[in-house]
Amino acid sequence: MSRFYGHGDKVAYFFIAFGIYLLFRAISEARVTSLMGEALYISIAISLFASNVPRVMDIPLHLVQPIRKVEFFTFALALCCFAALCLRYLI
């Protein structure tokens, strides 16, 4: 574990870049894929932004709690969308 010490910023930047990719993918495939798939991609991207942007940027302390709530809400929304997509393919 000591060889990964100090690479937290790089991992956070990777997740931010992955969130940007998911957001662009959701926008570019807006007319092709289903609404639930779009909601899944967008909620995952927002959750990744909310969890990793505060790690690489200094934000005021009064904004930490609302960002945390946004992160949990979008993560729960992503889980619900994923479950709905799985149920749609099973039925």
Order of alpha helices (4+ residues) and beta strands (2+ residues): alpha-alpha-alpha
